[in-house]
Amino acid sequence: MTMTAPTTEALDGEAMFDALIEADGRIEPRDWMPDGYRRTLIRQISQHAHSEIIGMQPEGAWITRAPSLKRKSILLAKVQDEAGHGLYLYSAAQTLGITRDEMTQQLVDGKARYSSIFNYPTPTWADMGAIGWLVDGAAICNQVPLCRASYGPYGRAMVRVCKEESFHQRQGFEILLTLMQGTDEQRQMAQDAVDRWYWPSLMMFGPPDDDSPNSAQSMAWNIKRFSNDDLRQRFVSMLVPQAAVLGVTLPDPELRFNDETGQYDMGEIDWTEFHEVLAGRGPLNRQRLQNRRAAHEEGAWVREAAAAYAAKKSDARTEAAAA
């Protein structure tokens, strides 16, 4: 096999890349980057974008059933925010050489992953509170460090995403607080939602560090700033005092603060459930993907009309310039 020596440009680019990473600097789209770095970013950013889009479904189903006009308006705004987050992230991924059409096709074909958390059902209004408090809370813990990701477009997109997610988390907390100040039935509904969403929210940070194949390299490249277990611990430390204010019980009888380690000891997470959902065998995996596929197919005429209009405007500008 013939080996090709790296070009001077590649060697210079690699040295510059390494220097920027070492200095905690930013890599921009036109900078040289290793193929592995580019592939890792495309995988992570596209999965993040897919999660925002699929994540509209559990809450979108409650817009028409929310208990008041105010609740409907707030929930509608939140779902619109998630759509915007997906678009920011797709745009960031496009700077790496992949098109939005390619990413969307990978999702609707079932070849791309999204966060497993969105494959669980939302049977009651209290689920809107639990998703906001727990799921969006976990997202904030995970995503705020990504504002300092080494890839510029990703980090900058995350700044706005995190600002909006903080409102979502507070909205969920307020829903649960209102329910916990209500009737016995409402309090039980809130506690039931927390019981169902607590463990899946802990799984959002990914498998334990020893079983996470991508974490070490992502941290070496300054894409990721903290390990899965560190982020999970930060999240639990945030939840415990908030749960006390709400008056809900976190469903982990082994949860207690360890004075020696300065961290919380937790019960064992059911990683079998995590891998089953990740493999497409969760409660609503098939339904979520079918809904996204149907929306993509039914929206084809909108994309075609927009493309035709853009082509018409482009032709008009070309003719005007030639006149």
C-alpha positions in Angstrom: 0.0 0.0 0.0 1.3 3.4 -1.0 1.5 5.9 1.9 1.0 9.6 1.1 3.0 12.0 3.2 1.0 14.8 4.8 1.3 18.2 3.1 3.0 21.2 4.7 -0.4 22.8 4.9 -1.8 19.9 6.8 1.1 19.9 9.2 0.8 23.6 9.8 -2.9 23.2 10.3 -2.5 20.4 12.7 0.0 22.4 14.7 -2.3 25.4 14.8 -5.3 23.2 15.8 -3.2 21.7 18.7 -2.1 25.1 19.8 -5.7 26.5 19.8 -6.9 23.5 21.8 -4.0 23.8 24.3 -4.7 27.5 24.7 -8.4 26.8 25.2 -9.2 28.8 22.0 -11.9 28.5 19.4 -11.8 26.4 16.2 -13.7 28.1 13.4 -15.3 26.5 10.2 -12.4 27.5 7.9 -9.7 26.3 10.2 -8.0 23.0 9.7 -9.3 20.2 11.9 -8.8 16.5 12.2 -11.4 14.3 10.5 -12.2 12.7 13.9 -12.9 16.1 15.4 -15.2 17.0 12.5 -17.1 13.6 12.7 -17.5 13.9 16.4 -19.0 17.4 16.1 -21.3 16.4 13.3 -22.5 13.4 15.4 -23.0 15.4 18.6 -24.5 18.6 17.1 -26.9 16.8 14.8 -28.0 14.5 17.6 -28.6 17.6 19.8 -30.6 19.2 17.0 -32.7 16.1 16.4 -33.4 16.0 20.2 -34.7 19.5 20.1 -37.0 18.7 17.2 -38.3 15.4 18.5 -38.5 17.0 22.0 -41.4 19.2 20.7 -43.7 16.2 20.6 -44.2 15.3 24.3 -45.1 18.9 25.2 -46.8 19.8 21.9 -49.4 17.2 22.6 -50.5 19.2 25.7 -50.9 22.6 24.1 -54.6 22.1 23.4 -55.2 20.4 26.8 -53.3 22.9 29.0 -55.5 24.0 32.0 -55.7 27.7 31.1 -55.1 30.2 28.3 -52.0 31.4 30.1 -50.6 27.9 30.3 -51.4 27.2 26.6 -49.5 30.4 25.6 -46.5 29.6 27.7 -46.3 26.0 26.5 -46.7 27.1 22.9 -43.9 29.6 23.3 -41.7 26.9 24.8 -42.3 24.4 22.0 -41.5 27.2 19.5 -38.3 27.8 21.4 -37.3 24.1 21.0 -37.9 24.4 17.2 -35.6 27.4 17.1 -33.0 25.5 19.1 -33.1 22.7 16.5 -32.6 25.3 13.7 -29.6 27.0 15.5 -27.9 23.6 15.9 -28.6 22.4 12.4 -27.0 25.6 11.1 -24.0 25.0 13.3 -23.6 21.5 12.0 -23.9 22.7 8.4 -20.7 24.7 8.9 -18.9 21.3 9.1 -19.9 20.2 5.6 -23.1 18.3 6.1 -26.4 19.6 4.8 -29.6 19.9 6.7 -31.3 17.7 4.2 -28.8 14.9 4.9 -29.3 15.3 8.7 -33.0 15.3 8.4 -33.0 12.2 6.1 -30.8 10.3 8.6 -33.3 11.1 11.3 -36.5 10.1 9.4 -34.7 6.9 8.1 -34.0 5.9 11.7 -30.2 6.1 11.2 -29.6 9.0 13.6 -30.0 9.1 17.3 -31.7 11.7 19.6 -32.0 11.9 23.3 -33.7 8.8 24.8 -35.6 11.0 27.3 -38.2 11.9 24.6 -39.4 8.4 24.2 -41.4 8.4 27.4 -45.2 9.2 27.6 -46.7 12.3 29.1 -50.1 11.1 30.5 -50.8 14.1 32.8 -50.4 17.8 33.0 -47.8 17.3 35.8 -45.5 15.8 33.2 -45.1 19.3 31.8 -43.8 20.4 35.1 -41.5 17.3 35.5 -40.1 17.7 32.0 -39.4 21.4 32.7 -37.8 20.9 36.1 -36.0 17.6 35.5 -35.4 17.3 31.8 -34.7 20.9 31.1 -32.8 21.1 34.3 -30.5 18.2 33.2 -30.2 19.9 29.8 -28.9 23.1 31.5 -26.3 21.2 33.5 -25.1 19.5 30.4 -25.3 22.4 28.0 -24.0 25.4 29.9 -20.4 24.0 29.7 -21.0 23.6 25.9 -21.1 27.4 25.7 -17.3 27.1 26.0 -17.0 24.3 23.4 -13.9 24.6 21.3 -15.9 24.7 18.1 -17.0 28.3 17.7 -20.4 27.9 15.9 -21.5 25.3 18.5 -20.5 27.3 21.5 -22.2 30.5 20.2 -25.4 28.6 19.4 -25.5 27.2 22.9 -25.4 30.6 24.6 -28.9 31.5 23.4 -30.2 27.9 23.8 -29.1 27.9 27.5 -30.7 31.3 28.2 -34.0 30.0 26.9 -33.7 26.6 28.6 -33.3 28.4 32.0 -36.8 29.9 31.5 -38.1 26.4 30.6 -36.7 25.0 33.8 -38.3 27.7 35.9 -41.6 27.2 34.1 -41.6 23.5 35.0 -40.7 24.2 38.6 -43.6 26.7 38.9 -46.0 24.1 37.4 -45.0 21.6 40.0 -45.0 24.1 42.9 -48.6 25.1 41.9 -49.7 21.5 41.9 -48.0 20.8 45.2 -49.9 23.7 46.8 -53.2 22.3 45.5 -55.4 19.3 46.3 -54.2 15.9 47.5 -54.9 14.6 44.0 -52.8 17.3 42.4 -50.0 16.7 44.8 -50.1 13.0 44.1 -50.1 13.7 40.3 -47.0 15.9 40.7 -45.2 13.3 42.8 -46.1 10.6 40.3 -44.6 12.6 37.4 -41.4 13.2 39.4 -41.2 9.5 40.2 -41.4 8.6 36.5 -39.0 11.3 35.1 -36.3 11.3 37.8 -34.3 8.2 36.7 -34.6 8.9 32.9 -33.4 12.5 33.6 -30.3 11.0 35.3 -29.7 8.8 32.3 -29.6 11.9 30.0 -25.9 12.5 31.0 -25.0 9.2 29.3 -23.5 6.0 30.7 -20.9 5.9 33.5 -17.5 7.3 32.5 -16.0 3.9 32.3 -18.6 2.8 29.8 -18.7 6.0 27.7 -16.7 5.5 24.5 -16.7 9.1 23.3 -16.3 11.2 26.5 -12.5 11.1 26.9 -11.8 12.3 23.4 -14.4 14.9 23.4 -12.9 16.3 26.6 -9.4 16.2 25.2 -10.7 18.3 22.3 -12.5 20.7 24.7 -15.8 19.9 23.1 -17.0 18.5 26.4 -15.8 20.1 29.6 -17.0 17.6 32.3 -17.5 13.9 32.5 -20.9 12.2 32.5 -20.6 11.3 36.2 -19.5 14.8 37.2 -22.4 16.4 35.4 -24.8 13.9 36.9 -23.5 14.7 40.4 -23.9 18.4 39.8 -27.5 17.9 38.7 -28.4 15.9 41.8 -26.8 18.5 44.0 -29.0 21.1 42.3 -32.2 19.0 42.7 -32.0 18.1 46.3 -32.6 21.6 47.8 -35.2 22.4 45.0 -37.1 19.2 45.8 -37.3 20.3 49.5 -38.8 23.7 48.4 -41.3 21.9 46.2 -42.2 19.3 48.8 -41.6 16.4 46.5 -39.6 13.3 47.3 -36.9 12.2 44.9 -37.5 8.5 44.3 -34.1 7.2 45.4 -34.1 5.7 48.9 -30.3 5.5 48.8 -29.8 9.2 48.1 -27.8 10.8 50.9 -25.0 13.3 51.2 -21.5 11.8 51.9 -19.5 14.1 54.2 -16.3 12.4 53.3 -16.6 12.8 49.5 -18.6 16.0 49.6 -21.0 14.4 47.1 -24.3 12.6 47.0 -24.3 8.8 47.1 -27.0 7.5 44.8 -28.8 4.3 44.0 -27.9 2.2 40.9 -29.3 3.5 37.6 -31.1 0.9 35.5 -28.7 1.0 32.5 -30.6 -1.9 30.9 -33.6 0.4 30.4 -31.3 3.1 29.0 -29.8 0.8 26.4 -33.2 -0.6 25.5 -34.7 2.9 24.8 -31.5 3.9 23.0 -31.8 0.9 20.8 -35.3 1.9 19.7 -37.3 -0.3 22.1 -38.6 2.4 24.4 -42.3 3.1 25.2 -42.8 5.6 22.3 -39.7 5.3 20.0 -41.7 4.2 17.0 -44.4 6.8 17.5 -42.0 9.7 17.8 -40.2 8.7 14.7 -43.4 8.1 12.7 -44.7 11.5 13.7 -41.5 13.2 12.6 -41.5 11.2 9.3 -45.1 12.2 8.6 -44.4 15.8 9.3 -41.4 15.8 7.0 -43.4 14.2 4.2 -46.4 16.4 4.6 -44.2 19.5 4.6 -42.5 18.6 1.3 -44.7 21.1 -0.6 -43.7 24.0 1.7 -40.0 23.2 1.1 -40.6 22.9 -2.7 -42.5 26.2 -2.8 -39.8 28.0 -0.8 -37.1 26.6 -3.1 -39.0 27.7 -6.2 -39.5 31.2 -4.8 -35.9 31.5 -4.0 -34.9 30.3 -7.5 -37.3 32.8 -9.0 -35.8 35.7 -7.0 -32.3 34.6 -7.8 -33.1 34.5 -11.5 -34.7 38.0 -11.3 -31.5 39.4 -9.7 -29.3 37.7 -12.3 -31.4 39.3 -15.1 -31.4 42.7 -13.5 -27.6 42.5 -13.1 -27.2 41.6 -16.8 -29.5 44.4 -18.0 
